[in-house]
């Protein structure tokens, strides 16, 4: 019966809960991609791993904003932009760059656990 069907608000609430439950995995994926940059070797400048991190950050920036995580969305966008800069520069991040990426991921993590 139509009365048994969830309302739009109930469906939206269920989607938000599901998203909330997945946030930890999304942050873990950022951390894993970051680790891959350091392990990529010097022959490809870490670009494949940087592209993975950029893609993950891009998706997180969009989805976080959709589900009400404005600060997380902004932080993920900052991470995405930094990855794009490194790709455009054509070299793997040095120790300071790796630390910067790590700090940007840490900010995302803090906002994901509000």
C-alpha positions as CSV (number, residue, x, y, z in Angstrom):
1,X,0.0,0.0,0.0
2,X,1.0,3.6,-0.6
3,X,0.8,4.3,3.2
4,X,3.6,1.8,3.8
5,X,6.1,3.4,1.4
6,X,8.8,5.6,3.0
7,X,8.4,9.3,2.6
8,X,10.9,11.4,0.7
9,X,12.4,12.6,4.0
10,X,12.7,9.1,5.3
11,X,14.5,8.0,2.1
12,X,16.8,11.0,2.3
13,X,17.5,10.3,6.0
14,X,18.4,6.7,5.1
15,X,20.8,7.8,2.4
16,X,22.5,10.2,4.9
17,X,22.9,7.4,7.4
18,X,24.4,5.2,4.8
19,X,26.8,7.9,3.7
20,X,27.8,8.6,7.3
21,X,28.6,4.9,7.7
22,X,30.8,5.0,4.6
23,X,32.8,8.1,5.6
24,X,35.4,6.1,7.5
25,X,36.2,4.0,4.5
26,X,36.4,7.1,2.3
27,X,39.0,8.6,4.6
28,X,40.9,5.3,4.8
29,X,41.0,5.3,0.9
30,X,42.5,8.8,1.0
31,X,45.2,7.6,3.5
32,X,45.9,4.5,1.4
33,X,46.3,6.5,-1.8
34,X,48.6,8.9,0.0
35,X,50.8,6.0,1.1
36,X,51.0,4.8,-2.5
37,X,52.4,8.1,-3.6
38,X,55.4,7.5,-1.4
39,X,55.8,4.0,-2.7
40,X,55.4,4.8,-6.4
41,X,59.1,5.1,-7.2
42,X,60.8,7.8,-9.0
43,X,60.2,6.6,-12.6
44,X,56.6,7.9,-12.8
45,X,56.7,10.9,-10.3
46,X,54.0,9.3,-8.3
47,X,51.5,10.6,-10.8
48,X,49.2,7.5,-11.0
49,X,48.8,7.5,-7.2
50,X,48.4,11.3,-7.2
51,X,45.6,10.9,-9.7
52,X,43.9,8.3,-7.5
53,X,44.1,10.6,-4.5
54,X,42.8,13.5,-6.6
55,X,39.9,11.5,-7.8
56,X,39.0,10.3,-4.3
57,X,39.2,13.9,-3.0
58,X,37.1,15.1,-5.9
59,X,34.3,12.6,-5.2
60,X,34.5,13.3,-1.4
61,X,34.3,17.1,-2.0
62,X,31.1,16.7,-4.0
63,X,29.4,14.1,-1.9
64,X,30.2,15.6,1.4
65,X,28.6,18.9,0.4
66,X,25.5,17.0,-0.7
67,X,25.1,15.4,2.6
68,X,25.7,18.5,4.8
69,X,29.4,18.2,5.5
70,X,30.3,21.7,4.3
71,X,33.7,21.8,6.1
72,X,34.6,18.3,4.9
73,X,33.7,19.3,1.3
74,X,35.9,22.4,1.5
75,X,38.8,20.4,3.0
76,X,38.5,17.7,0.3
77,X,38.5,20.4,-2.4
78,X,41.7,21.8,-0.9
79,X,43.2,18.4,-1.1
80,X,42.0,17.9,-4.7
81,X,43.5,21.3,-5.7
82,X,46.9,20.5,-4.2
83,X,47.0,17.1,-5.9
84,X,46.2,18.8,-9.2
85,X,49.0,21.4,-8.6
86,X,51.5,18.6,-8.0
87,X,50.3,16.7,-11.2
88,X,50.6,19.9,-13.2
89,X,54.1,20.5,-11.8
90,X,55.1,17.0,-13.1
91,X,57.0,15.8,-10.0
92,X,56.3,13.7,-7.0
93,X,55.9,15.6,-3.8
94,X,59.0,15.9,-1.6
95,X,58.9,15.2,2.1
96,X,57.3,18.6,2.8
97,X,54.7,18.0,0.1
98,X,53.9,14.6,1.5
99,X,53.5,16.1,4.9
100,X,51.2,18.8,3.4
101,X,49.0,16.1,1.8
102,X,49.0,14.2,5.1
103,X,47.8,17.3,6.9
104,X,45.1,17.9,4.4
105,X,43.9,14.3,4.8
106,X,44.0,14.7,8.6
107,X,41.7,17.8,8.3
108,X,39.3,15.8,6.2
109,X,39.3,13.0,8.8
110,X,38.5,15.5,11.6
111,X,35.5,16.9,9.7
112,X,34.3,13.4,8.7
113,X,34.0,12.4,12.4
114,X,31.9,15.3,13.6
